[in-house]
C-alpha cells in the first residue's frame, strides 16, 4: 500500500509539472507537418536542483541524537507469597534498567565553541546520557540547556572546535498549503534520510488529547517515521520552517500524515533559553473556566450568534477577576483575534508572556465591551477547564437530585448568603444524583437559568420545563463567587 501511494504521488507530481512546462505550439492538418512542443522551461530541472541543494546543504546541519535513561519499576517477587510470614504483605522491590532512545535535531546557533541544537522535548526528556553525531562517525556529549514540555521544544548544546554547519531558518507564518517541503532526520536510526512532499494543512491543533497543546501544527505528507522527531521540515529554499514532532499512524509507520512545530514557535522558545538563560518557559494564563458557544447554546442563552467562549467560572485572585471579567461574559476576541474553538483562547493566552497586557473583546448583557488584562503566569494555575459537554438533559428537580427553596432569612443565616443575593437556594442534594456529579453543592444559590433570572422556585421550574430536552445553564453563587454549571 505504501509503495502504491508513493508511485501515485510521483506520477501526479510529474503530470502537474509536465502540464505546466510543456505547451503545444500547434497541430497542422498536413500529414507532413509535425507537432512541435515547446522546449522544457526548466521548472522540473530547477525543482530537482533545489532538492539536490537541500540534501547537500541542510543534511550536515541535521544531527542524530541517541539517548539513554534509567527506568525504575517496582515489582513483587512471586515467591514472597509463599515464604513471607503469615499476614505480612509481600515487599515491593525496585528494578532498574537502561532504556535507549533515538531522535533527530538541527543545529540552530553557534557561540564560540558551543553549538546549540533544537529538538523535541520528548526526545531528550529525563535522559541520563545524550550523544549527538552528524556523520555517525564522531559523537559528542550533549547537555540539556532548557525545555518547554508545553510546546515540546528543547535546546541541547555540545562543545567542540570542529566546524559544524548551522542551518538556515525561515518564517513559518508565510507557509501555505501545497508548499513543497522536505524532511531530514534519522527514521528508525537510518541517519541522513530525506523525504519529500507538500504542506497538507496549517493550523492543526487539539492533536494531543491528554494534555493542553499551545501549538498550531504544520501537517505534511512528507514521510515522517519514529526517529524523525526533532528533525527539520524544510521549504524549497532550504530554510527550516518546522521541527517534526508527531505522526498519525495506527501501524507506527508513516501513512502520509505527519506534524511539525512551526519554527517561529521554536525560535521563541530558543530565544528564552539561549539568550535569557531560562531552563523552562513561562506561559500565560487568564484564570477562567469556559466553553465554546454553539448554535444550541446560543439559542438557549438568547444570543444573537454562536460566537466566542462563555465564561463559566472566574478563579479567585486570577488576572480575569482583577480585570473584572465576570461569569456569563462571552469572550469574542483576544488581541484582535476571533475565538472559534476552545483551544484558540488557551493557545493565545498560553503563548503570551506573563505580565503582558492584552485586550479582550467581550459581550456582556447584549453589549460589546473592551477589557485590558495583564496576563498571569501559568505556573500559578491550580486548575483549568475548557468546558464540558454534558449529555444528560433532565426536566424536573427530582431528576437533578436536589431540593430547593426560596431564600428566607433563616436560610440566609444557615448558608451565610449575602443580603444582596437573590434566587433559589439548594437545601439538599443526592450525592449520587446528576447535580452532585456536575459539581452542585448544598447552599449554592441559583440566580439565573440560561438567559433568565429566577427569583423563586416557580420561575425555576417553569424555565426547566420549557427546556426539558436541552442542556441547561445554571448560574450559581457560591461563597460570594459566581459560576456556571451545565446539567
N, C-alpha and C positions, 0 to 999 in steps of 0.2 A: 504493500500500500504506500509506504514512504517513497519507494522508487517511482511508482506511477505518479505520485503527487509532484515529485521533483521534475520528472520529464515533462509533465503538463505545464509547470511553471516556466521551464526553459523554452518550450515551444511557443507559449503565449508571449513571452518576452521577445523572442526572435520575430514573431509575427508583427508585433507592435512596432519594433524598430525598422523592420524592412518596409512596413507600410508607410512609416514616417519618412524614410530616407530614399525611397525609390519613387519615381513618377514616370508615367507612360507619356512619352512625347507625342505619340500619335500612332494611329493604325491606318495603313494605306489599303485601299481596295485592290491594289495591284498585287498579283501573286509574286512579282519580282521584288516588291518592297519588303523591307524587314521592320519588325518592331524595334524601335530604338529606345532603350532605357536610359534614364539619366544616370550619370556616374555617381556612385555612392558618396553621400555628403561627408562621411567620416564620423557620423554620430556614434555608430556602434564601435568603431575603432577608438573613438575618444573615451567611450564608456569602458572599453577593455583596458585602455591605458590608465584610466583613473583607478581601476581595480588593481592593476599591477602596482601602481604608485602606492596605494593604500597598503598592500601586502608588504611592499619593500620598506615604506617609511614608518608605518604605525606598528607593525609587529615587534620591532625592537623596543617599543615603549610598553608592551604588554608583558606582565610577569606571571610566572607560575607561583602559586602560593601553596605550600604544604604545611599543615598544622598537626600538632599532637596535643591532646588534652587528657587529663586524668579523670576517669569516671569512677565514682564511688557508688556502690549499690549495697543495700542491706539485704541479707538473706538469712534464712533459718536452716540450720543443719537438720535434715530429716531424722538423724539418729538421736537428736536431743529428746524427741518424743519418747524414746524407749529408755534412755539412760539417765534422764533428769530425775530428781527426786519427785515424789508424788506432790501434786498440786503446785508445782513450780513451773512457771511459764518458760518455755524454751527461749534461750538467749539469742538475740539477733547478732549477726556477725557482719562485719564490713568486708567487702571485696573490692579491691581497686584494680583497674585495668586501663591500658592505654588505648585511646581511640584516635585514629588518623583521619584527616580530612584534606580536601584539596579545593582550590578555587583559583580565581584569577584576580588581577589588579592592573592598574595602569599608572605609570609614573607621572605624577602631577606637577611636581616642582622640585627645584634643586636650590639649596642654600649651602654654599661651601662644599663640604664633603658629604652633606646629608641630602638624601633623596626621599621625598615624601610620595607615598603611594596611596591612591584611593582604592577602596574595595568595599565589599558588603560587610556590615557588622556581623551577620550570621556566619561569614566565612572564618572570622578570627575570634569570635566570642568565646571567652573562657579558655583560650588556647594557652598552654604552658610553653610551647615552642612554636615559633613561626619561621619557616625557611622560605626565602624568595630566590627565584632564578629567572634569568632572561633566556638563557640558551640550554638549560638543563645540564650544563657542564660545571658552572660555578654557582655556588649557593651562598646566600648572605643571611646572617641572623637579623631578624626584624623585631622591632618592638612596637607596641601599640601607643600611638600618640593620644588618641581620643576616639570616641564613637558616639553615634546617635541611634539607639535602637528604634526610635520613632520613625526615622526615615530610612533605616537600615544602611547607613553610611558609616564607614570607619576610615581612619587615617593611620597607616603604619609608616615606619621610617627605617631606612638602612643607612649605614655609613660606609663609604668606600671612596677610594681615589680613582676607581675605574670610571671611564667616560660613558655613562649611560644616557639614553635618549629620552628626553621629556616630550610627552605628547602635546599636540595642538588641541585646544578646546574651543568649541563653538558656542552658539546661543540656542538653547533648546526652545526658547519662546518662538523661534521662527520656523519650527518644524511643521510640515504639512503632511497630511495623509497622502500616500503614494510616493513620497520621497524615497529614493534609493538609499539603503543603509547596508553596512556590513557589521558583522560581529566577529571579534577575535578573542580567543581565550583558550582554555585547556579542558575541553569537554572529555570526561572520563580519563583525564590525565594525558590526553593527546595534545601536547603543547604546540602553540602557534597555529591552531586550527582557525581558518577563516571561512565564514559563511556569508551569504548574500541574500538580500530580499528587499522588502519595502516597509515603510511605516504603515501598519494596518489601521491604527487608530491612535488618537491622542486623548489625554484627559481621563484615562481609565482610573477609577478608584473603587473603594469597597471590595478589593480583591482579597484582603486578609480578614477572614471572618471572625477570628478570635481575638482581634486587637484593633485598636484605633489606628488608622493609617492617615498620615498627614501628607501623603504624596499622590499626585495625579500621574499615573504611569504612561509611558510610551509603549504601545503594543506593536510588535513586529512579527513578520513571518520568517525572518532570517533564523535559521536553525539555532536554537539555544538548548543546551543539554546540561546535566549536572557537571560541574567543573567550570562552566562559563560564568558562574556567579562572580561578580566583582569586575568582570572584564568590560571593555568598552563597546558601545554601539557607535558607529562611525558614519558620518554623512559622506556624500560623494566627493567632497572637497578634502577628505582626510581628517576632518575635525571630530573630536569626541563629543557627541551630543547626548549621551546617556550612559549609565552603568547598569549592565544586565543583572537582574536580580531574581526573577521568577519565571517559571514555565507553567503552562496549564497542560496537564497530561495525566491520563489515567494509567498509562504504562510506565511513566517515569522518564520517557524519552521525548524528543521533540515531535510535536504534531503541528508545528507552524504557528503556535500561539505562545509568544514569549513577551516578557515585560521588562522595561528598563526604567531606572530612575532618571528623570530629566537632569542634565548636567548642571543647570542653574541651581537646582536644589543641592546638588553635591558640592558645588563651589561655595555656596553659603555656609555649609557645614565645615568645609575645609578651611575657610577664612576664619571662622570662630576658633577652630582647633589650632591651626598653624600660626596665624597672626596674633590671636588674642590669648593663646596658651590655655584654652579651656580643655578639660578632659571630657566633658559632656556638654550637651547643648540645652539651653533653657528654651522652653516653649511657652507660648502664651495661653491663658485661659480666661474665660468670662465668668463662670460660676452660675450657670443656669442648667436646668433640665428642660428639654424642649422636644418638639416633634414636628414633623412635616405636615403642612396643610394640604389635604387633598380635596377632591370635589365634594365628597360626603361630609367631611368635617367643616368645610367652608359653608355648606348649606345649613348644617346643624348650628353653627355659630353665627349665622346670618352675616357672612362675609361676602363682599362683592366678587371676589375672585380667589381661587385656590393658590395663593402665592405666599411664600415666606415660611417662617418657623414660629410655632406657637410656644410661648414661654409657659412651662407648666409649674416651675418652681424656681425661686431665686435663693441661692445659698447665702446664709448669714455671713456678713463680713466680706462678701465677694466683690469684685470690681463691678458686677452688674448691680448689686444692691447699692453700692456707693454712688453709682451713676443714675439711680432712680429708675432702673428697668424694673417693670412690675409683672407679676403673674397675669396672664391674659394678653400681654403685649404680643404683637406679631412682628418679628424682625424680618424686614423685607430686603434690606441691602446692608452690606458692610463694606466701607471704603469704596462705595460706588459699584460694588459687585452684587448682582442679584443672587438670592439664595434659592436654588431649585431643589437640591437634595440635602438630607440631613448632614451628609459628610461635608457639604460646602462650608457650613458655619464652623465645624470643627477644624477643617483644613485651614481656612483663612485666619481664624483666631490662633490656632496652634502654631502656625508659621510666623506669627507676629512676635517680635522681640518684646519680652516683658518690659513694662514701663512706657511703651509706645501708646500715644493717644490716637485712636481711630474713631471714625464716625459711623453711627448706626442709624439707619432709616427705619422708623418704627410706626406701625399702625396701632393706635390706641383709641378705643371707643369711636371708631369710624374716622378718626382724624390722623393725618400723617405728621409725625413729629421727628425731630432730629436729636440724637444724644451722642455726645462725645464721651468715650470710655477709655480710661487708662488701663490697658490690659495687664493682668496679673501674671504670676509665674505658675506654670502647670504643676511644678513640684509641690506647691501649696495645696493642690487639689486633693481632696479626700474621696470624692466620688463624683461621677458624671453619668448622665443618662441622655441618650439621644432620642428617647421616646419609645413607647411600647405601642403595640397594635392589638389590643385585646379582642378576642373573637367572641367572648361571652356577652350577650345582649339580653338584659332582663327587663321585666315590666312592672315589678312591684317591690316594695321594701322587703317583704319576706324573701323574695328571690335573691336579694342582695345580702341577706343575713344580717340586717341591722334593725335597731329600734330607734326611732327619732321622736323629738318633742319640740314644741315651740319653746323658745328661750324664756325662762322665768327668772325672777330674782334669785330663787333658791338654786336653780341650775347655774346661774352666773357665779354664785358663790362656790358651788361644788366643783365646777370645772374652771374657775378663775377666768371667766370670759369678760373681756373689757366692756365697759358701759356703751361704747360706740359701735359694738359689733351687733349686727342683725342677721337673722337667718334661722336655721334649724339645727339643734344640737343632737349629736348621736349619743344616745344614753346606754346602749348595749350593743354588743357585737358578737356574732357567732364566729369563733376562731377558725372554723372550717368553711366559712362562707366566702362568697365572692368578694365582698368588701374587705375582709381581713386579708385575703390573698392579694388584693390590689393595693394594700397599704393604708386603708382607713383605720383610724383608731377611735376608741371611745373618748368623747369630749371634743372631737372635731366639730366645727360648725360649717354647715353647708350654706353659703350665702348667695350662690348663683349656680344654676344648672344650664349648661350650654350658653345661650346668649341672654337668658332671662334671669333677673334677680328673683330670689324666692324669700319671702318673709315669714311663711308659715308652712305647716305640713301639707295643707290642702294645695297650695301652689306648687309644692314639690311633687306631690303625687300626680297632679294634673299634667305637669310637664313630662314626667316619666311615662305616663300613659300615652301621651302624644308622640313619644319617641320610643315606643316599646320594642321596635325591631332595629334599633340603631345603637351604636356606641354613644354613651352619654358622658359629658364632661362635667365633673363635679368640682366646682370652685370651693375650696375649703379654707378655713383659717385654723391654724394650729400654733399655739404658743405665740399668738400675735403675728404670725407669718402666713402669707397666702401661698397656695399651691394648687395645682390641678391634678385630679386623679381620674383616669378613664375606667369606666365599667360598662 
